[in-house]
Amino acid sequence: MEWLTAPFEVTFVQRALVGGVLVSAIAALAGTWVVLRGMAFLGDAMSHGLLPGIAVAALLGGNLLVGAAVSAAVMAAGVSAVGRAPRLSEDTGIGLLFVGMLALGVIIISRSQSFAVDLTGFLFGDVLAVGEGDLVTLGVALALALTVTVLGHRAFLALAFDARKARTLGLRPHLAHALLLGLLTLAIVASFHIVGTLLVLGLLIAPPAAALPWARSVHGVMAGAALLGVSATFCGLLLSWHLSTAAGATVAAFAVAQFFLSQLAAGIRSRRARPVPDRA
C-alpha cells in the first residue's frame, strides 16, 4: 500500500493528479467526437499549431495559456478557411497549416537560445509543475466544455453520423462544426500543460477509442473515456515516480497501452461470441 500511496502524499504530485483528472474529463468530452468523426489528424495539427503562440507568450513573459489559445484560434480559423477552398482537399490544407505553424514556432524559438532549453516542457508537458492557479483555470475550462457539450449534443450527434441529415433537421452543420472545433481547441489548450503539445493526443484520443467497443451510447463513451483518462493519470504518475521517467509522457503512454489492451479484449470477446459452425 505504501508503494501505491507514497507518491501522492507529496503536494505537487497531488496537484498533478487533480490536474490530470480535470484534463481527463475535458479530453473525454472533446475526444469522443474526435474519434466518432475521424478527426485525429485535425487534432494532431491543432496541437502542434499551439507552438507559435506559446513561444511568443514565453518570450514576452505573458500567460502561456493565452498564447496557446490565440494560436489555436488562428489554426482553427485557418482550417475552416482552407476547408472551403475549391480544388483543395481538407487533409491537404490541414497538413500545410500543420507544417507552417510548427515551422513558425521553431523559427521563433531559434531566435532565443535561452528559451530553447524550455522547449522540452512545452513539447512533452510538465504535469508536476501544475499550480493552484492552473487547477482553477482547468475547472473553468471543464465547466465551459460541459456547457458546449450539452448545448451542442444534438447537433454534434447528427453531424457525426450524417451531415446531410443534420442540415435537413435545421441543425446548421457549419455552426456545429465550428463549435466542435472550439471544443477541440479548448481541450487541447487545457491539456498541453499536462502532457505537452506532442503528446496531447494520448489523452484526447486513446481513452475514447478504448471505451468505444464497450459503450452502447455516446454518453457511455464519454464516461468510459473519463474513467480511463483518470486511471491513466493515476498509474502514469505512480510509474513515473517509481521509475524516474517523464510524468507527462508516462501518462500518455499508459493511455495508449489501455487502448491496445481494450482492442485485444474486444477481439477476444468477439471471437468467443462468434457461433461455432455445425460440423454434423
C-alpha positions as a Markdown table, in Angstrom:
| # | Residue | x | y | z |
|---|---|---|---|---|
| 1 | Met | 0.0 | 0.0 | 0.0 |
| 2 | Glu | 2.9 | 2.4 | 0.7 |
| 3 | Trp | 4.2 | 1.8 | -2.8 |
| 4 | Leu | 0.8 | 3.0 | -4.1 |
| 5 | Thr | 0.2 | 5.9 | -1.8 |
| 6 | Ala | 3.6 | 7.3 | -1.1 |
| 7 | Pro | 3.9 | 9.5 | -4.2 |
| 8 | Phe | 0.5 | 11.1 | -3.6 |
| 9 | Glu | 1.5 | 12.3 | -0.1 |
| 10 | Val | 3.6 | 14.9 | -1.9 |
| 11 | Thr | 1.8 | 18.2 | -2.5 |
| 12 | Phe | 2.9 | 18.8 | -6.1 |
| 13 | Val | 2.0 | 15.2 | -7.1 |
| 14 | Gln | -1.4 | 15.7 | -5.6 |
| 15 | Arg | -1.9 | 18.8 | -7.7 |
| 16 | Ala | -0.7 | 16.9 | -10.7 |
| 17 | Leu | -3.3 | 14.2 | -10.1 |
| 18 | Val | -6.1 | 16.7 | -9.7 |
| 19 | Gly | -5.0 | 18.5 | -12.8 |
| 20 | Gly | -4.9 | 15.2 | -14.7 |
| 21 | Val | -8.4 | 14.3 | -13.6 |
| 22 | Leu | -9.8 | 17.6 | -14.8 |
| 23 | Val | -7.9 | 17.3 | -18.1 |
| 24 | Ser | -9.2 | 13.7 | -18.5 |
| 25 | Ala | -12.8 | 14.9 | -18.2 |
| 26 | Ile | -12.3 | 17.7 | -20.7 |
| 27 | Ala | -10.5 | 15.5 | -23.1 |
| 28 | Ala | -13.2 | 12.8 | -22.8 |
| 29 | Leu | -15.9 | 15.4 | -23.8 |
| 30 | Ala | -14.0 | 16.6 | -26.9 |
| 31 | Gly | -12.1 | 13.4 | -27.7 |
| 32 | Thr | -15.3 | 11.3 | -28.1 |
| 33 | Trp | -16.4 | 13.5 | -31.0 |
| 34 | Val | -12.9 | 13.5 | -32.5 |
| 35 | Val | -12.9 | 9.6 | -32.5 |
| 36 | Leu | -16.5 | 9.3 | -33.8 |
| 37 | Arg | -15.9 | 11.8 | -36.7 |
| 38 | Gly | -12.4 | 10.6 | -37.5 |
| 39 | Met | -10.7 | 13.9 | -36.8 |
| 40 | Ala | -7.5 | 12.6 | -35.3 |
| 41 | Phe | -5.3 | 14.2 | -37.9 |
| 42 | Leu | -7.0 | 17.6 | -37.3 |
| 43 | Gly | -6.5 | 17.2 | -33.6 |
| 44 | Asp | -2.8 | 16.4 | -34.1 |
| 45 | Ala | -2.4 | 19.5 | -36.4 |
| 46 | Met | -4.2 | 21.7 | -33.8 |
| 47 | Ser | -2.0 | 20.5 | -31.0 |
| 48 | His | 1.2 | 21.4 | -33.0 |
| 49 | Gly | -0.4 | 24.7 | -34.0 |
| 50 | Leu | -0.1 | 25.9 | -30.4 |
| 51 | Leu | 3.7 | 26.2 | -30.6 |
| 52 | Pro | 3.9 | 29.7 | -32.1 |
| 53 | Gly | 1.6 | 31.2 | -29.6 |
| 54 | Ile | 3.3 | 29.5 | -26.7 |
| 55 | Ala | 6.7 | 30.7 | -27.9 |
| 56 | Val | 5.6 | 34.3 | -28.3 |
| 57 | Ala | 3.9 | 34.3 | -24.9 |
| 58 | Ala | 7.1 | 32.9 | -23.2 |
| 59 | Leu | 9.4 | 35.3 | -25.0 |
| 60 | Leu | 7.2 | 38.3 | -23.9 |
| 61 | Gly | 6.7 | 37.0 | -20.4 |
| 62 | Gly | 2.9 | 36.6 | -20.9 |
| 63 | Asn | 0.5 | 33.8 | -20.0 |
| 64 | Leu | 1.2 | 30.6 | -21.9 |
| 65 | Leu | -2.4 | 29.6 | -21.9 |
| 66 | Val | -3.5 | 32.8 | -23.5 |
| 67 | Gly | -0.7 | 32.4 | -26.1 |
| 68 | Ala | -1.8 | 28.8 | -26.8 |
| 69 | Ala | -5.4 | 29.9 | -27.1 |
| 70 | Val | -4.7 | 32.6 | -29.6 |
| 71 | Ser | -2.5 | 30.3 | -31.7 |
| 72 | Ala | -5.2 | 27.6 | -31.6 |
| 73 | Ala | -7.9 | 30.1 | -32.6 |
| 74 | Val | -5.7 | 31.1 | -35.6 |
| 75 | Met | -5.2 | 27.5 | -36.5 |
| 76 | Ala | -9.0 | 26.7 | -36.3 |
| 77 | Ala | -9.8 | 29.7 | -38.4 |
| 78 | Gly | -7.3 | 28.6 | -41.0 |
| 79 | Val | -8.7 | 25.1 | -41.0 |
| 80 | Ser | -12.2 | 26.5 | -41.6 |
| 81 | Ala | -10.9 | 28.7 | -44.4 |
| 82 | Val | -9.0 | 26.0 | -46.3 |
| 83 | Gly | -11.9 | 23.7 | -45.9 |
| 84 | Arg | -13.9 | 26.0 | -48.2 |
| 85 | Ala | -11.2 | 26.3 | -50.8 |
| 86 | Pro | -12.0 | 24.8 | -54.2 |
| 87 | Arg | -9.8 | 22.0 | -55.6 |
| 88 | Leu | -8.1 | 21.5 | -52.3 |
| 89 | Ser | -8.8 | 18.6 | -50.0 |
| 90 | Glu | -9.3 | 19.3 | -46.4 |
| 91 | Asp | -6.4 | 17.0 | -45.4 |
| 92 | Thr | -4.0 | 18.9 | -47.7 |
| 93 | Gly | -4.9 | 22.2 | -46.2 |
| 94 | Ile | -4.6 | 20.9 | -42.6 |
| 95 | Gly | -1.3 | 19.4 | -43.4 |
| 96 | Leu | 0.1 | 22.7 | -44.8 |
| 97 | Leu | -1.2 | 24.6 | -41.8 |
| 98 | Phe | 0.3 | 21.9 | -39.5 |
| 99 | Val | 3.8 | 22.3 | -41.0 |
| 100 | Gly | 3.5 | 26.1 | -41.4 |
| 101 | Met | 2.6 | 26.7 | -37.7 |
| 102 | Leu | 5.1 | 24.2 | -36.4 |
| 103 | Ala | 7.9 | 25.8 | -38.6 |
| 104 | Leu | 6.9 | 29.3 | -37.4 |
| 105 | Gly | 7.1 | 28.1 | -33.7 |
| 106 | Val | 10.6 | 26.6 | -34.3 |
| 107 | Ile | 11.7 | 29.8 | -36.0 |
| 108 | Ile | 10.5 | 31.9 | -33.1 |
| 109 | Ile | 12.3 | 29.6 | -30.6 |
| 110 | Ser | 15.5 | 29.7 | -32.6 |
| 111 | Arg | 15.7 | 33.5 | -32.1 |
| 112 | Ser | 16.3 | 33.0 | -28.4 |
| 113 | Gln | 18.9 | 30.4 | -27.2 |
| 114 | Ser | 17.8 | 30.8 | -23.6 |
| 115 | Phe | 14.2 | 29.9 | -24.4 |
| 116 | Ala | 15.2 | 26.8 | -26.4 |
| 117 | Val | 16.0 | 24.9 | -23.2 |
| 118 | Asp | 12.3 | 25.2 | -22.1 |
| 119 | Leu | 11.1 | 23.6 | -25.4 |
| 120 | Thr | 11.1 | 20.1 | -23.8 |
| 121 | Gly | 8.5 | 21.2 | -21.3 |
| 122 | Phe | 6.2 | 22.7 | -23.9 |
| 123 | Leu | 6.5 | 19.6 | -26.2 |
| 124 | Phe | 6.3 | 16.9 | -23.6 |
| 125 | Gly | 4.4 | 18.6 | -20.7 |
| 126 | Asp | 5.3 | 19.4 | -17.2 |
| 127 | Val | 2.5 | 17.9 | -15.1 |
| 128 | Leu | 4.4 | 18.1 | -11.9 |
| 129 | Ala | 4.6 | 21.9 | -12.2 |
| 130 | Val | 0.8 | 22.4 | -12.1 |
| 131 | Gly | -0.1 | 25.1 | -9.6 |
| 132 | Glu | -3.3 | 26.1 | -7.8 |
| 133 | Gly | -4.0 | 28.7 | -10.4 |
| 134 | Asp | -3.7 | 26.1 | -13.2 |
| 135 | Leu | -6.3 | 24.0 | -11.3 |
| 136 | Val | -8.7 | 26.9 | -11.2 |
| 137 | Thr | -8.2 | 27.5 | -15.0 |
| 138 | Leu | -8.8 | 23.8 | -15.7 |
| 139 | Gly | -12.0 | 23.9 | -13.6 |
| 140 | Val | -13.3 | 26.8 | -15.6 |
| 141 | Ala | -12.4 | 25.0 | -18.8 |
| 142 | Leu | -14.2 | 21.9 | -17.7 |
| 143 | Ala | -17.4 | 23.9 | -16.9 |
| 144 | Leu | -17.2 | 25.6 | -20.4 |
| 145 | Ala | -16.6 | 22.2 | -22.1 |
| 146 | Leu | -19.6 | 20.7 | -20.3 |
| 147 | Thr | -21.8 | 23.7 | -21.4 |
| 148 | Val | -20.7 | 23.4 | -25.0 |
| 149 | Thr | -21.2 | 19.6 | -25.0 |
| 150 | Val | -24.7 | 19.8 | -23.5 |
| 151 | Leu | -25.9 | 22.6 | -25.7 |
| 152 | Gly | -24.4 | 21.2 | -28.9 |
| 153 | His | -25.0 | 17.5 | -28.3 |
| 154 | Arg | -27.9 | 17.0 | -30.7 |
| 155 | Ala | -26.1 | 18.9 | -33.5 |
| 156 | Phe | -22.8 | 17.1 | -32.8 |
| 157 | Leu | -24.6 | 13.7 | -32.9 |
| 158 | Ala | -26.3 | 14.4 | -36.2 |
| 159 | Leu | -23.1 | 15.8 | -37.6 |
| 160 | Ala | -21.1 | 12.7 | -36.6 |
| 161 | Phe | -23.3 | 10.2 | -38.3 |
| 162 | Asp | -25.0 | 12.1 | -41.2 |
| 163 | Ala | -24.1 | 15.8 | -42.0 |
| 164 | Arg | -26.8 | 15.9 | -44.7 |
| 165 | Lys | -29.4 | 14.7 | -42.2 |
| 166 | Ala | -28.3 | 17.4 | -39.8 |
| 167 | Arg | -28.9 | 20.0 | -42.5 |
| 168 | Thr | -32.4 | 18.8 | -43.2 |
| 169 | Leu | -33.2 | 18.9 | -39.5 |
| 170 | Gly | -32.2 | 22.5 | -39.4 |
| 171 | Leu | -29.2 | 21.9 | -37.1 |
| 172 | Arg | -26.8 | 24.2 | -39.0 |
| 173 | Pro | -23.9 | 21.8 | -39.5 |
| 174 | His | -21.4 | 24.5 | -40.3 |
| 175 | Leu | -22.1 | 26.2 | -37.0 |
| 176 | Ala | -22.0 | 22.8 | -35.2 |
| 177 | His | -18.6 | 22.1 | -36.9 |
| 178 | Ala | -17.3 | 25.5 | -35.7 |
| 179 | Leu | -18.5 | 24.8 | -32.1 |
| 180 | Leu | -16.8 | 21.3 | -32.3 |
| 181 | Leu | -13.6 | 23.0 | -33.4 |
| 182 | Gly | -13.9 | 25.3 | -30.4 |
| 183 | Leu | -14.4 | 22.4 | -28.1 |
| 184 | Leu | -11.4 | 20.6 | -29.5 |
| 185 | Thr | -9.3 | 23.8 | -29.2 |
| 186 | Leu | -10.4 | 24.2 | -25.5 |
| 187 | Ala | -9.4 | 20.6 | -24.8 |
| 188 | Ile | -6.0 | 20.9 | -26.4 |
| 189 | Val | -5.2 | 24.2 | -24.8 |
| 190 | Ala | -6.2 | 22.8 | -21.4 |
| 191 | Ser | -4.2 | 19.6 | -21.9 |
| 192 | Phe | -0.9 | 20.8 | -23.3 |
| 193 | His | 0.4 | 21.8 | -19.9 |
| 194 | Ile | -0.2 | 18.3 | -18.6 |
| 195 | Val | 1.2 | 16.1 | -21.5 |
| 196 | Gly | 2.7 | 18.7 | -23.9 |
| 197 | Thr | 1.8 | 19.6 | -27.4 |
| 198 | Leu | 3.3 | 16.4 | -28.9 |
| 199 | Leu | 1.5 | 14.0 | -26.6 |
| 200 | Val | -1.8 | 15.7 | -26.1 |
| 201 | Leu | -3.5 | 13.2 | -28.4 |
| 202 | Gly | -2.6 | 10.5 | -25.9 |
| 203 | Leu | -5.3 | 11.8 | -23.6 |
| 204 | Leu | -7.6 | 13.2 | -26.3 |
| 205 | Ile | -8.0 | 10.1 | -28.5 |
| 206 | Ala | -6.7 | 7.0 | -26.7 |
| 207 | Pro | -9.4 | 6.9 | -23.8 |
| 208 | Pro | -12.4 | 7.4 | -26.1 |
| 209 | Ala | -11.1 | 4.9 | -28.6 |
| 210 | Ala | -10.5 | 2.4 | -25.8 |
| 211 | Ala | -14.0 | 2.9 | -24.4 |
| 212 | Leu | -15.8 | 2.7 | -27.8 |
| 213 | Pro | -16.0 | -1.1 | -28.1 |
| 214 | Trp | -17.6 | -1.4 | -24.7 |
| 215 | Ala | -20.1 | 1.5 | -24.7 |
| 216 | Arg | -23.6 | 1.5 | -26.0 |
| 217 | Ser | -24.1 | 5.2 | -26.4 |
| 218 | Val | -22.1 | 8.4 | -26.9 |
| 219 | His | -22.6 | 9.3 | -23.2 |
| 220 | Gly | -21.2 | 5.8 | -22.3 |
| 221 | Val | -18.1 | 6.5 | -24.4 |
| 222 | Met | -17.6 | 9.9 | -22.7 |
| 223 | Ala | -18.0 | 8.3 | -19.2 |
| 224 | Gly | -15.7 | 5.4 | -20.0 |
| 225 | Ala | -13.1 | 7.8 | -21.6 |
| 226 | Ala | -13.1 | 9.9 | -18.5 |
| 227 | Leu | -12.6 | 6.9 | -16.2 |
| 228 | Leu | -9.8 | 5.6 | -18.4 |
| 229 | Gly | -8.2 | 9.0 | -18.5 |
| 230 | Val | -8.2 | 9.3 | -14.7 |
| 231 | Ser | -6.7 | 5.8 | -14.4 |
| 232 | Ala | -4.0 | 6.6 | -16.9 |
| 233 | Thr | -3.2 | 9.8 | -14.9 |
| 234 | Phe | -3.0 | 7.9 | -11.6 |
| 235 | Cys | -1.0 | 5.0 | -13.0 |
| 236 | Gly | 1.2 | 7.2 | -15.1 |
| 237 | Leu | 2.1 | 9.4 | -12.2 |
| 238 | Leu | 2.7 | 6.4 | -10.0 |
| 239 | Leu | 5.0 | 4.7 | -12.5 |
| 240 | Ser | 6.9 | 7.9 | -13.3 |
| 241 | Trp | 7.6 | 8.4 | -9.6 |
| 242 | His | 9.0 | 4.9 | -9.0 |
| 243 | Leu | 10.7 | 4.6 | -12.4 |
| 244 | Ser | 12.0 | 8.2 | -12.6 |
| 245 | Thr | 10.5 | 8.7 | -16.0 |
| 246 | Ala | 8.9 | 11.8 | -17.6 |
| 247 | Ala | 5.5 | 12.2 | -15.9 |
| 248 | Gly | 3.5 | 13.5 | -18.9 |
| 249 | Ala | 4.9 | 11.0 | -21.3 |
| 250 | Thr | 4.3 | 8.1 | -18.9 |
| 251 | Val | 0.6 | 9.2 | -18.6 |
| 252 | Ala | 0.2 | 9.4 | -22.3 |
| 253 | Ala | 1.9 | 6.1 | -22.9 |
| 254 | Phe | -0.3 | 4.4 | -20.3 |
| 255 | Ala | -3.4 | 5.8 | -22.0 |
| 256 | Val | -2.2 | 4.3 | -25.4 |
| 257 | Ala | -1.5 | 1.0 | -23.7 |
| 258 | Gln | -5.0 | 0.9 | -22.4 |
| 259 | Phe | -6.3 | 1.3 | -25.9 |
| 260 | Phe | -4.3 | -1.7 | -27.2 |
| 261 | Leu | -5.5 | -3.8 | -24.2 |
| 262 | Ser | -9.1 | -2.8 | -24.9 |
| 263 | Gln | -8.8 | -3.7 | -28.6 |
| 264 | Leu | -7.2 | -7.1 | -27.6 |
| 265 | Ala | -10.0 | -7.8 | -25.1 |
| 266 | Ala | -12.7 | -6.7 | -27.6 |
| 267 | Gly | -11.2 | -9.1 | -30.2 |
| 268 | Ile | -11.2 | -12.0 | -27.8 |
| 269 | Arg | -14.8 | -11.2 | -26.8 |
| 270 | Ser | -15.8 | -11.1 | -30.5 |
| 271 | Arg | -14.3 | -14.4 | -31.2 |
| 272 | Arg | -15.9 | -16.1 | -28.2 |
| 273 | Ala | -19.3 | -14.7 | -29.2 |
| 274 | Arg | -19.0 | -16.0 | -32.8 |
| 275 | Pro | -21.2 | -19.1 | -33.3 |
| 276 | Val | -19.4 | -22.3 | -33.8 |
| 277 | Pro | -20.2 | -23.8 | -37.2 |
| 278 | Asp | -22.1 | -27.1 | -37.2 |
| 279 | Arg | -19.8 | -29.9 | -38.3 |
| 280 | Ala | -22.5 | -32.5 | -38.4 |
